[in-house]
């Protein structure tokens, strides 16, 4: 497999994870405003942690480390 193609696939996966994190953050914010949204907030926070772990693993391949800024990740 061509190394450029592998790098492109990694970049696409990183972008996908960032987009998913944006959507999850939006959903967390929306459910935090709801009176009975705690359960859904917990579910989205769990999903966010999974996305962050995936992103961290991919970025380590580029010798980059990131730390989440919220308690959810």
VENHU-V330481 format. One record per run of one state. SS is the DSSP state (~ for helix, > for strand, _ for the rest). FROM is the first residue (numbers start at 1). LEN is the number of residues. If there is no record, write none. Layout:
SS&FROM&LEN  SS&FROM&LEN
This chain:
_&1&2  ~&3&30  _&33&5  ~&38&23  _&61&13
